[in-house]
Amino acid sequence: MKRIYLDYAATTPVDPQVLEVMKPYFTENFANPSSLHTSGQEAKKDVDQARKKVAGVLGASSTEVVFTGSGTESNNLAIFGIAANAPAGAHFITSAIEHESVLEPFKELEKRGFRVTYLMPEKSGIISVDDLKNALTDDTVFVSVMYANNEIGTIQPITEIGEMLRAQKITKNTPIFHTDACQAAGALPLDVNELGVDLLTLNGGKIYGPKGVGALYVRSGIEIKPQIYGGGHERGLRSGTENVPGIIGLAATLQLVQARRDQESSRLITLRDQLLTGLQKRVPDLILNGDLEQRLPNNLNLVVTGVEGEILLLRLDMEGIDASAGSACTAGHTEPSHVLLALGRSKQEAYQSVRLSLGHLTTAAEIDRVLEIFPKVVAEIRKESGTY
């Protein structure tokens, strides 16, 4: 039985073109870029070239790109790196629906005496620019709002937030603006100047690149302190021998997904809407979580009324379908999704939610197959439970 993978928001396969570009750096061009010999300097040259490619996609300078080990590390570097220079008790703003790699650092900052405002989204899953503006104070130093949500796929008004922050006169200084773009990088524009961001997080494993590599864009003039010390790599901001194959792969995949972004987004929207419409016809009492229009092309997050999400996922798995209850980073946790609770869903509804995320390998035939299996499994579970 060929499995149907509908968990691309958790991670993606490495694109064959990207893998081919990476291969020589595992066995042939394997030298340490910090070494002074010829092989090391050739590796350094290739890392520098990859940095230029990433910067080109971002509309940035290569000196503004810092390579890290993951999106989580990039988010931590952005938040703690700014906080290290912030005055005691300074004010930070984020949203209540951020990834845990943003929320947990902010919770830690609160323990250290900083003040943090967590903005609640509208029922659509969108953060209000006016709410953010009203939350600003004279000592707001940092704002972090994710570009697109990893659970419900909603796209946030990043450009509008950036424009507002640059135009407002409420604070003493314009707050530094960070966005987690890990989920957005394969589907949305990434020009940092058009977005108006000062810091931007990327992750290779979400966009058909290698796992274990990420990047943080740091606008020139923004001072952040390193969180990992050692040999002073990445201009002293992230020590550790560079993951050369990963860096090469990240640059290649970022260029690739951005080049085919519009065409692939159109294809995925067609398949996603086909799946949603088909499920709505076949499964009574489905509820869509998050706005349908301001949404990533590949994301569906649904409340399946009367069915525990975990049971549904296990049964789908038995039928050869890989799906998710939400963020893969919190798999195994017993608490309901903080994102869905922030939308106003009850705990029961949150537990009854599943995420279906499509990708490059998803076909119309697979969608047709899911439309056969999913309703059948839901009907069986509802009948067995006797509570619906």
Rosetta blueprint (number, residue, H / E / L):
1 M L
2 K L
3 R L
4 I E
5 Y E
6 L L
7 D E
8 Y L
9 A L
10 A L
11 T L
12 T L
13 P L
14 V L
15 D L
16 P H
17 Q H
18 V H
19 L H
20 E H
21 V H
22 M H
23 K L
24 P H
25 Y H
26 F H
27 T H
28 E L
29 N L
30 F L
31 A L
32 N L
33 P L
34 S L
35 S L
36 L L
37 H L
38 T H
39 S H
40 G H
41 Q H
42 E H
43 A H
44 K H
45 K H
46 D H
47 V H
48 D H
49 Q H
50 A H
51 R H
52 K H
53 K H
54 V H
55 A H
56 G H
57 V H
58 L H
59 G L
60 A L
61 S L
62 S H
63 T H
64 E H
65 V E
66 V E
67 F E
68 T E
69 G L
70 S L
71 G H
72 T H
73 E H
74 S H
75 N H
76 N H
77 L H
78 A H
79 I H
80 F H
81 G H
82 I H
83 A H
84 A L
85 N L
86 A L
87 P L
88 A L
89 G L
90 A L
91 H E
92 F E
93 I E
94 T E
95 S E
96 A L
97 I L
98 E L
99 H L
100 E H
101 S H
102 V H
103 L H
104 E H
105 P H
106 F H
107 K H
108 E H
109 L H
110 E H
111 K H
112 R L
113 G L
114 F L
115 R E
116 V E
117 T E
118 Y E
119 L E
120 M L
121 P L
122 E L
123 K L
124 S L
125 G L
126 I L
127 I L
128 S L
129 V H
130 D H
131 D H
132 L H
133 K H
134 N H
135 A H
136 L L
137 T L
138 D L
139 D L
140 T E
141 V E
142 F E
143 V E
144 S E
145 V L
146 M L
147 Y L
148 A E
149 N L
150 N L
151 E L
152 I L
153 G L
154 T E
155 I E
156 Q L
157 P L
158 I H
159 T H
160 E H
161 I H
162 G H
163 E H
164 M H
165 L H
166 R H
167 A H
168 Q L
169 K L
170 I L
171 T L
172 K L
173 N L
174 T L
175 P L
176 I E
177 F E
178 H E
179 T E
180 D E
181 A L
182 C L
183 Q L
184 A L
185 A L
186 G L
187 A L
188 L L
189 P L
190 L L
191 D L
192 V H
193 N H
194 E H
195 L H
196 G L
197 V L
198 D L
199 L E
200 L E
201 T E
202 L E
203 N E
204 G H
205 G H
206 K H
207 I L
208 Y L
209 G L
210 P L
211 K L
212 G L
213 V L
214 G E
215 A E
216 L E
217 Y E
218 V E
219 R L
220 S L
221 G L
222 I L
223 E L
224 I L
225 K L
226 P L
227 Q L
228 I L
229 Y L
230 G L
231 G L
232 G L
233 H L
234 E H
235 R H
236 G H
237 L L
238 R L
239 S L
240 G L
241 T L
242 E L
243 N L
244 V H
245 P H
246 G H
247 I H
248 I H
249 G H
250 L H
251 A H
252 A H
253 T H
254 L H
255 Q H
256 L H
257 V H
258 Q H
259 A H
260 R L
261 R H
262 D H
263 Q H
264 E H
265 S H
266 S H
267 R H
268 L H
269 I H
270 T H
271 L H
272 R H
273 D H
274 Q H
275 L H
276 L H
277 T H
278 G H
279 L H
280 Q H
281 K H
282 R H
283 V L
284 P L
285 D L
286 L E
287 I E
288 L E
289 N L
290 G L
291 D L
292 L L
293 E L
294 Q L
295 R E
296 L L
297 P L
298 N L
299 N E
300 L E
301 N E
302 L E
303 V E
304 V E
305 T L
306 G L
307 V L
308 E L
309 G H
310 E H
311 I H
312 L H
313 L H
314 L H
315 R H
316 L H
317 D H
318 M H
319 E L
320 G L
321 I E
322 D E
323 A L
324 S E
325 A L
326 G L
327 S L
328 A H
329 C H
330 T H
331 A L
332 G L
333 H L
334 T L
335 E L
336 P L
337 S L
338 H H
339 V H
340 L H
341 L H
342 A H
343 L L
344 G L
345 R L
346 S L
347 K H
348 Q H
349 E H
350 A H
351 Y H
352 Q L
353 S E
354 V E
355 R E
356 L E
357 S E
358 L L
359 G L
360 H L
361 L L
362 T L
363 T L
364 A H
365 A H
366 E H
367 I H
368 D H
369 R H
370 V H
371 L H
372 E H
373 I H
374 F H
375 P H
376 K H
377 V H
378 V H
379 A H
380 E H
381 I H
382 R H
383 K H
384 E H
385 S H
386 G L
387 T L
388 Y L
